[in-house]
Amino acid sequence: EDECKRVKARQPWYVHRKSKEPLWCAGLFDSTPSGTATFTLITRDVDAPLAWLHDRMPVILDAAGVASWLDAATSDPLSALTRRVPTDELTWHPTTKKMSKLDYQDDNLSEPIK
């Protein structure tokens, strides 16, 4: 099946903490010798409550995990990836399909569809 056709048919969902606190996702940043910046999110197998949405999810860190992940002196940076926000602290709702367009910059990106 054509990936572009599937993407156009998908419903975007806004996943966030019930508490409205920010989500801190583990990632890696680098820049090439020419100055091009690159970034990737670290993902993992999805938790059961979100399996209907996708088979992968970002590693969402709790406060201790963020501190450990960002500490350059840590002896075991991968241990930070086990300090995750439990899925039961998350909630989600559908948002506008316009969100899928790269140039869409409206303030209503996270508002639920009515």
The first five atom37 places (N, CA, C, CB, O) and aatype in JSON, in Angstrom:
{
  "aatype": [6, 3, 6, 4, 11, 1, 19, 11, 0, 1, 5, 14, 17, 18, 19, 8, 1, 11, 15, 11, 6, 14, 10, 17, 4, 0, 7, 10, 13, 3, 15, 16, 14, 15, 7, 16, 0, 16, 13, 16, 10, 9, 16, 1, 3, 19, 3, 0, 14, 10, 0, 17, 10, 8, 3, 1, 12, 14, 19, 9, 10, 3, 0, 0, 7, 19, 0, 15, 17, 10, 3, 0, 0, 16, 15, 3, 14, 10, 15, 0, 10, 16, 1, 1, 19, 14, 16, 3, 6, 10, 16, 17, 8, 14, 16, 16, 11, 11, 12, 15, 11, 10, 3, 18, 5, 3, 3, 2, 10, 15, 6, 14, 9, 11],
  "atom_mask": [
    [1, 1, 1, 1, 1],
    [1, 1, 1, 1, 1],
    [1, 1, 1, 1, 1],
    [1, 1, 1, 1, 1],
    [1, 1, 1, 1, 1],
    [1, 1, 1, 1, 1],
    [1, 1, 1, 1, 1],
    [1, 1, 1, 1, 1],
    [1, 1, 1, 1, 1],
    [1, 1, 1, 1, 1],
    [1, 1, 1, 1, 1],
    [1, 1, 1, 1, 1],
    [1, 1, 1, 1, 1],
    [1, 1, 1, 1, 1],
    [1, 1, 1, 1, 1],
    [1, 1, 1, 1, 1],
    [1, 1, 1, 1, 1],
    [1, 1, 1, 1, 1],
    [1, 1, 1, 1, 1],
    [1, 1, 1, 1, 1],
    [1, 1, 1, 1, 1],
    [1, 1, 1, 1, 1],
    [1, 1, 1, 1, 1],
    [1, 1, 1, 1, 1],
    [1, 1, 1, 1, 1],
    [1, 1, 1, 1, 1],
    [1, 1, 1, 0, 1],
    [1, 1, 1, 1, 1],
    [1, 1, 1, 1, 1],
    [1, 1, 1, 1, 1],
    [1, 1, 1, 1, 1],
    [1, 1, 1, 1, 1],
    [1, 1, 1, 1, 1],
    [1, 1, 1, 1, 1],
    [1, 1, 1, 0, 1],
    [1, 1, 1, 1, 1],
    [1, 1, 1, 1, 1],
    [1, 1, 1, 1, 1],
    [1, 1, 1, 1, 1],
    [1, 1, 1, 1, 1],
    [1, 1, 1, 1, 1],
    [1, 1, 1, 1, 1],
    [1, 1, 1, 1, 1],
    [1, 1, 1, 1, 1],
    [1, 1, 1, 1, 1],
    [1, 1, 1, 1, 1],
    [1, 1, 1, 1, 1],
    [1, 1, 1, 1, 1],
    [1, 1, 1, 1, 1],
    [1, 1, 1, 1, 1],
    [1, 1, 1, 1, 1],
    [1, 1, 1, 1, 1],
    [1, 1, 1, 1, 1],
    [1, 1, 1, 1, 1],
    [1, 1, 1, 1, 1],
    [1, 1, 1, 1, 1],
    [1, 1, 1, 1, 1],
    [1, 1, 1, 1, 1],
    [1, 1, 1, 1, 1],
    [1, 1, 1, 1, 1],
    [1, 1, 1, 1, 1],
    [1, 1, 1, 1, 1],
    [1, 1, 1, 1, 1],
    [1, 1, 1, 1, 1],
    [1, 1, 1, 0, 1],
    [1, 1, 1, 1, 1],
    [1, 1, 1, 1, 1],
    [1, 1, 1, 1, 1],
    [1, 1, 1, 1, 1],
    [1, 1, 1, 1, 1],
    [1, 1, 1, 1, 1],
    [1, 1, 1, 1, 1],
    [1, 1, 1, 1, 1],
    [1, 1, 1, 1, 1],
    [1, 1, 1, 1, 1],
    [1, 1, 1, 1, 1],
    [1, 1, 1, 1, 1],
    [1, 1, 1, 1, 1],
    [1, 1, 1, 1, 1],
    [1, 1, 1, 1, 1],
    [1, 1, 1, 1, 1],
    [1, 1, 1, 1, 1],
    [1, 1, 1, 1, 1],
    [1, 1, 1, 1, 1],
    [1, 1, 1, 1, 1],
    [1, 1, 1, 1, 1],
    [1, 1, 1, 1, 1],
    [1, 1, 1, 1, 1],
    [1, 1, 1, 1, 1],
    [1, 1, 1, 1, 1],
    [1, 1, 1, 1, 1],
    [1, 1, 1, 1, 1],
    [1, 1, 1, 1, 1],
    [1, 1, 1, 1, 1],
    [1, 1, 1, 1, 1],
    [1, 1, 1, 1, 1],
    [1, 1, 1, 1, 1],
    [1, 1, 1, 1, 1],
    [1, 1, 1, 1, 1],
    [1, 1, 1, 1, 1],
    [1, 1, 1, 1, 1],
    [1, 1, 1, 1, 1],
    [1, 1, 1, 1, 1],
    [1, 1, 1, 1, 1],
    [1, 1, 1, 1, 1],
    [1, 1, 1, 1, 1],
    [1, 1, 1, 1, 1],
    [1, 1, 1, 1, 1],
    [1, 1, 1, 1, 1],
    [1, 1, 1, 1, 1],
    [1, 1, 1, 1, 1],
    [1, 1, 1, 1, 1],
    [1, 1, 1, 1, 1],
    [1, 1, 1, 1, 1]
  ],
  "atom_positions": [
    [[0.85, -1.19, 0.0], [0.0, 0.0, 0.0], [0.89, 1.24, 0.0], [-0.96, 0.0, 1.22], [1.95, 1.25, 0.61]],
    [[0.44, 2.28, -0.68], [1.19, 3.52, -0.79], [1.23, 4.25, 0.56], [0.56, 4.43, -1.87], [0.18, 4.56, 1.14]],
    [[2.45, 4.51, 1.07], [2.63, 5.17, 2.36], [1.95, 6.53, 2.4], [4.11, 5.33, 2.67], [1.33, 6.87, 3.42]],
    [[2.04, 7.3, 1.34], [1.42, 8.63, 1.31], [-0.09, 8.55, 1.47], [1.77, 9.36, 0.02], [-0.69, 9.36, 2.16]],
    [[-0.7, 7.58, 0.83], [-2.15, 7.42, 0.94], [-2.54, 7.04, 2.36], [-2.66, 6.37, -0.05], [-3.55, 7.52, 2.88]],
    [[-1.76, 6.18, 2.99], [-2.05, 5.78, 4.37], [-1.9, 6.96, 5.31], [-1.11, 4.63, 4.81], [-2.74, 7.15, 6.19]],
    [[-0.87, 7.77, 5.13], [-0.65, 8.91, 6.01], [-1.8, 9.89, 5.91], [0.67, 9.61, 5.66], [-2.26, 10.42, 6.92]],
    [[-2.29, 10.15, 4.7], [-3.39, 11.09, 4.52], [-4.67, 10.6, 5.2], [-3.66, 11.3, 3.04], [-5.48, 11.42, 5.63]],
    [[-4.85, 9.31, 5.32], [-6.06, 8.77, 5.92], [-5.96, 8.67, 7.44], [-6.35, 7.41, 5.34], [-6.98, 8.46, 8.1]],
    [[-4.79, 8.81, 8.0], [-4.61, 8.64, 9.44], [-5.2, 9.8, 10.23], [-3.14, 8.51, 9.76], [-5.24, 10.94, 9.78]],
    [[-5.65, 9.46, 11.42], [-6.15, 10.45, 12.36], [-5.03, 10.81, 13.33], [-7.42, 9.93, 13.12], [-4.54, 9.91, 14.03]],
    [[-4.59, 12.07, 13.42], [-3.58, 12.44, 14.4], [-4.16, 12.42, 15.82], [-3.02, 13.85, 14.09], [-5.32, 12.76, 16.04]],
    [[-3.35, 12.01, 16.76], [-3.73, 11.96, 18.16], [-2.74, 12.76, 18.97], [-3.8, 10.5, 18.68], [-1.53, 12.72, 18.71]],
    [[-3.23, 13.5, 19.95], [-2.39, 14.27, 20.87], [-2.25, 13.47, 22.15], [-2.99, 15.69, 21.15], [-3.23, 13.28, 22.88]],
    [[-1.05, 13.0, 22.43], [-0.76, 12.22, 23.64], [-0.02, 13.14, 24.6], [0.08, 10.92, 23.32], [0.96, 13.78, 24.23]],
    [[-0.51, 13.21, 25.84], [0.09, 14.11, 26.83], [-0.13, 13.57, 28.23], [-0.49, 15.54, 26.7], [-0.89, 12.63, 28.44]],
    [[0.55, 14.19, 29.18], [0.35, 13.8, 30.58], [-0.99, 14.33, 31.07], [1.5, 14.34, 31.47], [-1.41, 15.43, 30.7]],
    [[-1.65, 13.54, 31.9], [-2.89, 13.99, 32.51], [-2.65, 15.25, 33.33], [-3.5, 12.88, 33.39], [-3.52, 16.12, 33.42]],
    [[-1.46, 15.34, 33.93], [-1.11, 16.49, 34.78], [-0.74, 17.74, 33.98], [0.05, 16.11, 35.67], [-0.55, 18.8, 34.56]],
    [[-0.65, 17.63, 32.66], [-0.25, 18.72, 31.75], [1.24, 19.05, 31.84], [-1.06, 19.97, 32.06], [1.7, 19.99, 31.19]],
    [[2.02, 18.29, 32.63], [3.47, 18.49, 32.66], [4.05, 18.11, 31.3], [4.13, 17.64, 33.8], [3.45, 17.31, 30.58]],
    [[5.2, 18.67, 30.95], [5.81, 18.32, 29.66], [6.23, 16.86, 29.6], [7.02, 19.21, 29.38], [6.52, 16.23, 30.63]],
    [[6.27, 16.33, 28.4], [6.83, 14.99, 28.17], [8.3, 15.18, 27.82], [6.05, 14.23, 27.02], [8.64, 15.95, 26.93]],
    [[9.17, 14.47, 28.52], [10.6, 14.51, 28.26], [10.99, 13.22, 27.58], [11.42, 14.72, 29.58], [10.98, 12.16, 28.2]],
    [[11.31, 13.29, 26.32], [11.64, 12.1, 25.53], [13.15, 11.99, 25.35], [10.94, 12.16, 24.15], [13.84, 12.97, 25.08]],
    [[13.65, 10.77, 25.5], [15.08, 10.52, 25.31], [15.4, 10.63, 23.82], [15.49, 9.12, 25.86], [14.65, 10.15, 22.97]],
    [[16.5, 11.26, 23.53], [16.91, 11.42, 22.14], [18.4, 11.63, 22.04], [0.0, 0.0, 0.0], [19.1, 11.76, 23.04]],
    [[18.87, 11.66, 20.82], [20.28, 11.9, 20.53], [20.4, 13.04, 19.53], [20.96, 10.61, 19.97], [19.6, 13.15, 18.6]],
    [[21.38, 13.89, 19.74], [21.63, 15.05, 18.89], [23.07, 15.0, 18.42], [21.32, 16.39, 19.63], [23.96, 14.61, 19.17]],
    [[23.3, 15.4, 17.2], [24.66, 15.48, 16.68], [24.66, 16.5, 15.55], [25.17, 14.08, 16.17], [23.61, 16.88, 15.03]],
    [[25.84, 16.94, 15.18], [25.95, 17.79, 14.0], [27.11, 17.3, 13.16], [26.14, 19.29, 14.4], [28.12, 16.82, 13.68]],
    [[26.94, 17.43, 11.87], [27.97, 16.97, 10.93], [29.08, 18.01, 10.86], [27.36, 16.73, 9.52], [28.9, 19.14, 11.32]],
    [[30.23, 17.66, 10.31], [31.31, 18.64, 10.16], [30.88, 19.88, 9.37], [32.5, 17.98, 9.45], [31.44, 20.96, 9.57]],
    [[29.9, 19.74, 8.49], [29.43, 20.9, 7.72], [28.43, 21.74, 8.51], [28.79, 20.43, 6.41], [28.01, 22.8, 8.04]],
    [[28.04, 21.28, 9.71], [27.14, 22.05, 10.55], [25.69, 21.63, 10.5], [0.0, 0.0, 0.0], [24.85, 22.25, 11.15]],
    [[25.37, 20.6, 9.75], [23.99, 20.12, 9.69], [23.64, 19.43, 11.01], [23.79, 19.15, 8.49], [24.32, 18.5, 11.43]],
    [[22.58, 19.89, 11.65], [22.14, 19.3, 12.91], [21.25, 18.09, 12.63], [21.38, 20.34, 13.77], [20.44, 18.11, 11.71]],
    [[21.43, 17.05, 13.43], [20.59, 15.86, 13.31], [20.06, 15.49, 14.69], [21.39, 14.68, 12.7], [20.7, 15.76, 15.7]],
    [[18.89, 14.88, 14.72], [18.24, 14.52, 15.97], [17.42, 13.27, 15.75], [17.35, 15.67, 16.49], [16.82, 13.08, 14.69]],
    [[17.39, 12.41, 16.74], [16.52, 11.24, 16.69], [15.94, 10.97, 18.07], [17.3, 10.0, 16.18], [16.61, 11.16, 19.08]],
    [[14.7, 10.54, 18.11], [14.08, 10.1, 19.36], [14.37, 8.62, 19.55], [12.54, 10.36, 19.35], [14.41, 7.86, 18.58]],
    [[14.59, 8.23, 20.78], [14.76, 6.82, 21.1], [13.38, 6.25, 21.35], [15.71, 6.61, 22.34], [12.6, 6.79, 22.14]],
    [[13.07, 5.15, 20.69], [11.75, 4.52, 20.83], [11.88, 3.14, 21.45], [11.04, 4.44, 19.48], [12.97, 2.59, 21.58]],
    [[10.72, 2.61, 21.81], [10.65, 1.28, 22.41], [9.34, 0.64, 21.99], [10.76, 1.34, 23.96], [8.5, 1.27, 21.35]],
    [[9.17, -0.63, 22.36], [7.89, -1.28, 22.1], [6.8, -0.51, 22.84], [7.91, -2.78, 22.54], [7.02, -0.01, 23.94]],
    [[5.64, -0.43, 22.24], [4.54, 0.33, 22.82], [3.93, -0.42, 24.01], [3.47, 0.6, 21.75], [3.92, -1.65, 24.05]],
    [[3.43, 0.35, 24.98], [2.67, -0.24, 26.08], [1.28, -0.58, 25.59], [2.61, 0.74, 27.3], [0.76, 0.06, 24.67]],
    [[0.68, -1.59, 26.19], [-0.62, -2.11, 25.74], [-1.7, -1.04, 25.54], [-1.12, -3.13, 26.73], [-2.4, -1.09, 24.53]],
    [[-1.86, -0.07, 26.45], [-2.94, 0.91, 26.26], [-2.84, 1.73, 24.97], [-2.97, 1.84, 27.42], [-3.84, 2.25, 24.49]],
    [[-1.64, 1.85, 24.4], [-1.45, 2.63, 23.18], [-1.16, 1.78, 21.96], [-0.34, 3.62, 23.37], [-0.85, 2.31, 20.89]],
    [[-1.26, 0.47, 22.09], [-0.92, -0.43, 20.98], [-1.83, -0.23, 19.78], [-1.0, -1.88, 21.45], [-1.42, -0.51, 18.65]],
    [[-3.04, 0.24, 19.98], [-3.97, 0.49, 18.87], [-3.47, 1.63, 17.98], [-5.37, 0.82, 19.41], [-3.83, 1.71, 16.8]],
    [[-2.62, 2.53, 18.54], [-2.17, 3.7, 17.81], [-0.92, 3.43, 16.98], [-1.89, 4.83, 18.78], [-0.81, 3.9, 15.84]],
    [[0.03, 2.67, 17.54], [1.29, 2.4, 16.85], [1.99, 1.26, 17.57], [2.2, 3.67, 16.79], [1.66, 0.95, 18.72]],
    [[2.96, 0.63, 16.91], [3.69, -0.47, 17.55], [4.95, 0.01, 18.28], [4.07, -1.51, 16.51], [5.6, -0.79, 18.95]],
    [[5.29, 1.3, 18.17], [6.44, 1.88, 18.87], [5.99, 3.16, 19.58], [7.61, 2.18, 17.87], [4.97, 3.75, 19.22]],
    [[6.75, 3.56, 20.57], [6.49, 4.82, 21.26], [7.81, 5.41, 21.73], [5.51, 4.63, 22.45], [8.77, 4.66, 21.94]],
    [[7.88, 6.73, 21.91], [9.12, 7.32, 22.42], [9.38, 6.86, 23.85], [9.05, 8.86, 22.37], [8.45, 6.51, 24.58]],
    [[10.63, 6.85, 24.25], [10.98, 6.63, 25.65], [10.71, 7.95, 26.36], [12.49, 6.15, 25.83], [11.43, 8.93, 26.16]],
    [[9.66, 7.98, 27.2], [9.26, 9.19, 27.92], [9.82, 9.07, 29.34], [7.68, 9.36, 27.94], [9.41, 8.21, 30.11]],
    [[10.75, 9.95, 29.66], [11.49, 9.86, 30.92], [10.79, 10.59, 32.06], [12.88, 10.41, 30.74], [10.16, 11.62, 31.85]],
    [[10.92, 10.03, 33.28], [10.49, 10.75, 34.47], [11.62, 11.71, 34.87], [10.14, 9.77, 35.65], [12.66, 11.74, 34.22]],
    [[11.42, 12.5, 35.94], [12.4, 13.52, 36.32], [13.78, 12.92, 36.6], [11.91, 14.29, 37.55], [14.79, 13.48, 36.18]],
    [[13.82, 11.8, 37.31], [15.11, 11.17, 37.61], [15.77, 10.65, 36.33], [14.93, 10.0, 38.61], [16.99, 10.73, 36.18]],
    [[14.97, 10.14, 35.41], [15.5, 9.67, 34.14], [16.09, 10.8, 33.31], [0.0, 0.0, 0.0], [17.13, 10.62, 32.67]],
    [[15.42, 11.96, 33.31], [15.93, 13.12, 32.58], [17.29, 13.54, 33.15], [14.92, 14.31, 32.65], [18.24, 13.76, 32.41]],
    [[17.36, 13.64, 34.48], [18.61, 14.06, 35.13], [19.74, 13.09, 34.78], [18.43, 14.14, 36.65], [20.85, 13.51, 34.48]],
    [[19.45, 11.81, 34.83], [20.47, 10.8, 34.53], [20.85, 10.83, 33.05], [19.96, 9.4, 34.91], [22.03, 10.73, 32.72]],
    [[19.85, 10.96, 32.17], [20.11, 10.97, 30.73], [20.99, 12.15, 30.32], [18.78, 11.02, 29.95], [21.84, 12.02, 29.44]],
    [[20.8, 13.29, 30.97], [21.54, 14.5, 30.61], [22.88, 14.64, 31.34], [20.7, 15.71, 30.89], [23.65, 15.55, 31.04]],
    [[23.15, 13.77, 32.29], [24.38, 13.83, 33.08], [25.52, 13.17, 32.3], [24.19, 13.14, 34.45], [25.58, 11.94, 32.19]],
    [[26.42, 13.98, 31.78], [27.54, 13.45, 30.98], [28.48, 12.59, 31.82], [28.31, 14.59, 30.35], [29.25, 11.8, 31.26]],
    [[28.44, 12.74, 33.14], [29.33, 11.98, 34.01], [28.76, 10.63, 34.42], [29.65, 12.8, 35.24], [29.43, 9.86, 35.1]],
    [[27.53, 10.33, 34.02], [26.92, 9.07, 34.44], [27.71, 7.89, 33.88], [25.45, 9.0, 33.99], [28.18, 7.92, 32.74]],
    [[27.83, 6.86, 34.7], [28.59, 5.68, 34.26], [27.73, 4.72, 33.45], [29.18, 4.96, 35.47], [28.26, 3.86, 32.74]],
    [[26.4, 4.85, 33.56], [25.5, 3.94, 32.85], [24.33, 4.72, 32.25], [24.97, 2.84, 33.81], [23.23, 4.69, 32.79]],
    [[24.56, 5.43, 31.13], [23.49, 6.26, 30.58], [22.25, 5.47, 30.16], [24.01, 7.02, 29.39], [21.15, 6.01, 30.18]],
    [[22.41, 4.22, 29.8], [21.25, 3.43, 29.37], [20.3, 3.14, 30.52], [21.7, 2.13, 28.75], [19.12, 2.87, 30.29]],
    [[20.78, 3.18, 31.77], [19.89, 2.95, 32.9], [18.83, 4.03, 33.0], [20.7, 2.88, 34.21], [17.74, 3.79, 33.53]],
    [[19.12, 5.23, 32.48], [18.13, 6.31, 32.49], [16.89, 5.93, 31.69], [18.74, 7.59, 31.92], [15.79, 6.38, 31.99]],
    [[17.07, 5.1, 30.68], [15.95, 4.72, 29.81], [14.93, 3.85, 30.53], [16.46, 3.99, 28.59], [13.83, 3.65, 30.03]],
    [[15.28, 3.33, 31.7], [14.33, 2.53, 32.47], [13.49, 3.4, 33.4], [15.07, 1.47, 33.29], [12.53, 2.92, 33.99]],
    [[13.84, 4.69, 33.54], [13.12, 5.62, 34.39], [12.07, 6.33, 33.55], [14.09, 6.65, 35.07], [12.27, 7.46, 33.09]],
    [[10.94, 5.65, 33.35], [9.94, 6.15, 32.4], [8.67, 6.58, 33.11], [9.62, 5.08, 31.37], [8.35, 6.13, 34.21]],
    [[7.95, 7.47, 32.45], [6.62, 7.88, 32.9], [5.67, 6.72, 32.62], [6.15, 9.21, 32.2], [5.61, 6.25, 31.48]],
    [[4.93, 6.25, 33.62], [3.98, 5.16, 33.38], [2.88, 5.58, 32.4], [3.35, 4.69, 34.71], [2.43, 6.72, 32.42]],
    [[2.46, 4.66, 31.57], [1.43, 4.97, 30.58], [0.12, 5.41, 31.23], [1.17, 3.75, 29.7], [-0.63, 6.18, 30.63]],
    [[-0.15, 4.94, 32.46], [-1.4, 5.36, 33.1], [-1.39, 6.84, 33.51], [-1.67, 4.49, 34.33], [-2.41, 7.37, 33.95]],
    [[-0.24, 7.51, 33.38], [-0.17, 8.96, 33.61], [-0.41, 9.75, 32.32], [1.19, 9.33, 34.2], [-0.38, 10.98, 32.33]],
    [[-0.65, 9.03, 31.22], [-0.88, 9.68, 29.93], [-2.35, 9.63, 29.56], [-0.04, 9.01, 28.84], [-3.11, 8.78, 30.03]],
    [[-2.74, 10.55, 28.71], [-4.07, 10.54, 28.12], [-3.93, 11.01, 26.68], [-5.08, 11.46, 28.93], [-2.86, 11.49, 26.29]],
    [[-4.98, 10.87, 25.88], [-4.88, 11.21, 24.46], [-6.26, 11.54, 23.91], [-4.25, 10.06, 23.66], [-7.28, 11.11, 24.44]],
    [[-6.25, 12.31, 22.83], [-7.48, 12.64, 22.12], [-7.14, 12.95, 20.66], [-8.22, 13.85, 22.79], [-6.0, 13.32, 20.35]],
    [[-8.12, 12.81, 19.76], [-7.87, 13.13, 18.35], [-7.76, 14.64, 18.16], [-9.0, 12.56, 17.46], [-8.4, 15.43, 18.86]],
    [[-6.93, 15.03, 17.19], [-6.76, 16.44, 16.85], [-7.01, 16.63, 15.35], [-5.33, 16.95, 17.24], [-7.27, 15.67, 14.63]],
    [[-6.93, 17.86, 14.92], [-7.19, 18.17, 13.52], [-6.25, 17.4, 12.58], [-7.05, 19.67, 13.28], [-5.07, 17.24, 12.87]],
    [[-6.8, 16.94, 11.47], [-5.98, 16.24, 10.48], [-5.0, 17.19, 9.8], [-6.87, 15.57, 9.43], [-4.04, 16.75, 9.16]],
    [[-5.23, 18.49, 9.92], [-4.3, 19.48, 9.37], [-2.93, 19.37, 10.04], [-4.86, 20.91, 9.53], [-1.93, 19.8, 9.47]],
    [[-2.9, 18.8, 11.24], [-1.65, 18.65, 11.98], [-0.62, 17.82, 11.21], [-1.93, 17.99, 13.33], [0.58, 17.96, 11.44]],
    [[-1.07, 16.99, 10.31], [-0.17, 16.13, 9.53], [0.61, 16.9, 8.47], [-0.96, 15.03, 8.88], [1.57, 16.37, 7.91]],
    [[0.21, 18.12, 8.19], [0.9, 18.93, 7.18], [2.08, 19.66, 7.82], [-0.08, 19.96, 6.52], [1.92, 20.33, 8.84]],
    [[3.26, 19.52, 7.24], [4.47, 20.1, 7.82], [4.39, 21.61, 8.0], [5.64, 19.77, 6.96], [4.99, 22.14, 8.93]],
    [[3.66, 22.31, 7.13], [3.61, 23.76, 7.21], [2.45, 24.27, 8.08], [3.49, 24.34, 5.83], [2.26, 25.49, 8.17]],
    [[1.69, 23.4, 8.7], [0.56, 23.82, 9.54], [1.08, 24.3, 10.89], [-0.46, 22.65, 9.74], [1.72, 23.54, 11.62]],
    [[0.82, 25.56, 11.22], [1.38, 26.17, 12.43], [0.32, 26.84, 13.3], [2.44, 27.17, 12.06], [0.66, 27.74, 14.06]],
    [[-0.92, 26.45, 13.21], [-1.98, 27.1, 13.96], [-1.87, 26.78, 15.45], [-3.35, 26.69, 13.43], [-1.22, 25.8, 15.83]],
    [[-2.49, 27.59, 16.28], [-2.46, 27.39, 17.73], [-3.32, 26.22, 18.2], [-2.92, 28.64, 18.42], [-3.22, 25.82, 19.36]],
    [[-4.14, 25.66, 17.34], [-5.08, 24.62, 17.76], [-4.55, 23.2, 17.57], [-6.37, 24.77, 16.99], [-5.33, 22.25, 17.55]],
    [[-3.24, 23.04, 17.42], [-2.67, 21.72, 17.14], [-3.05, 20.66, 18.17], [-1.17, 21.82, 17.07], [-3.26, 19.5, 17.82]],
    [[-3.14, 21.04, 19.43], [-3.41, 20.06, 20.47], [-4.86, 20.04, 20.93], [-2.52, 20.32, 21.64], [-5.21, 19.27, 21.83]],
    [[-5.71, 20.85, 20.34], [-7.11, 20.89, 20.76], [-7.86, 19.65, 20.28], [-7.79, 22.16, 20.24], [-7.64, 19.19, 19.16]],
    [[-8.74, 19.12, 21.13], [-9.54, 17.96, 20.7], [-10.48, 18.33, 19.55], [-10.35, 17.39, 21.88], [-10.94, 19.46, 19.46]],
    [[-10.75, 17.36, 18.7], [-11.75, 17.54, 17.65], [-13.12, 17.5, 18.31], [-11.63, 16.45, 16.53], [-13.36, 16.7, 19.21]],
    [[-13.99, 18.36, 17.85], [-15.34, 18.37, 18.43], [-16.31, 17.72, 17.5], [-15.8, 19.79, 18.74], [-17.5, 17.63, 17.81]]
  ]
}
